[in-house]
Amino acid sequence: MRASRRLQRLADRQATLSSGKRGDGQGLIGSAPRLVEALRRIQQIAESKYGALYERQNRSPSARRLSVGPPGRPQFRRLVNPRAELLNFASNSYLGLADDPRVHTAVDAAIRRYGTHTGGSRLFCGTAEVHVELEDRLARFLRAANVFTFTSGYVANVTVVSALFGPEDAVILDRNAHRSLYDGVLLSGAALFRFAHNDVGHLEHILQKTDRFRRRLVAVDAVYSMEGDMAPVGEISALAHRRGAFVLVDEAHAIGVLGESGRGSLEHFKLDSTAIDIRTGTLSKAIPSVGGFVAASPDVVLLLRYASHGAVFSAALTPADAAAANAAIEILEAEPERVARVRHNAAALQSALGSWSRPPHGGTAIVPILIGDRMRTLDAAVELLERGLFVNAVIPPGVPRGGERLRCFAMASHTSDDTAAAANLIRSVLDSRSLEVAADAKMTASFES
């Protein structure tokens, strides 16, 4: 009987696969209801007026490619309203260095010297002098013993956790920690525990009940990208070390923002370098490039360099990306006033938003505006875009249902007039929509079904 049921399930599955066109992926998608539903929602947004909020790199048949950069960049403005200025508060290029001529010059020189790539992984032929220069500069800037770079911040987190921890270990994540840390735990095979966001008391409770594990890692974000708040790194570090656990802090949204000179959470909280065992981060936010890094002890970095999957089985960071990051860090060291400007602009925006802004969060560059409804968030973001302001519309799965929000990033390149204009537009749009339902009832019903 069981064998016949298995055969019937196999036949049903084969029939489902055969009903689709394998060449265009319909059979693959059609065989999984979860994927069918996900594709339906993606297509709805892409083909609607809301596609302009997201279709920047991924094009649907009817959507136009949008290119974004610093505030009011012409190639983006032309696709929205050729006669209107466009303020960009959707980019996390915090220091405004993406268009800096010094960065461009460094990239041009690296391409002429090294070419567009190195043709291999770092372990074999992929390490060039520009990589060594970048890692040495990062180590000095972060005041770290050693630094190793990866091709993205996501790869850095997944690689570090999965390379250093395994099935006999436990990893304890903040509930809002970045997805890359979560994925690293899944790949490692370690036991996963999660504590309530920034709740040190709950973390202590979990540490007390996980003593049986060989080793434990507590991993948090220095700055949480959806909330705009900071982890209490000093308290978490002291507690974890007292309980015999290691500490990893993802500095992705902290570098270039926290600390007097933008060195991140250690500088901001005035902590000793031993407070954090592993620091990770990205080169694609305040640093206008792409890539990720880990800062740790020499032994840890040596192991990651020669034995981690992200280093051994991935091509090296391109020379252009490494050179852009190197030049940007040099500029940041010489011009730390950019860091103060980012925080000043974020505080000014938050203050000007009044009751629409969440409570003060102590000096990060992220200003979230909680809406709590999918369609109102999308409608508000589209209206803002049409009126000349680009902000992030964050909906599930980026946040849980009920946590939908607009998200603004302050940049050093924003002026006081920019922040005032952005706040005025946001307040105007949200005040006018605070008691309204979505204008297109049919679209709303379709999106929410």
PyMOL commands that set and color helices and strands:
alter all, ss='L'
color gray80, all
select helices_A, chain A and resi 2-19+22-24+26-30+33-47+51-54+74-80+101-114+122-126+129-142+153-164+179-188+200-209+233-242+265-269+273-275+298-307+309-312+319-334+337-356+374-386+416-433+441-448
alter helices_A, ss='H'
color red, helices_A
select strands_A, chain A and resi 87-88+146-150+170-174+191-195+216-221+246-250+278-282+292-296+366-370+389-390+392-394+405-409
alter strands_A, ss='S'
color yellow, strands_A
deselect
rebuild
show_as cartoon
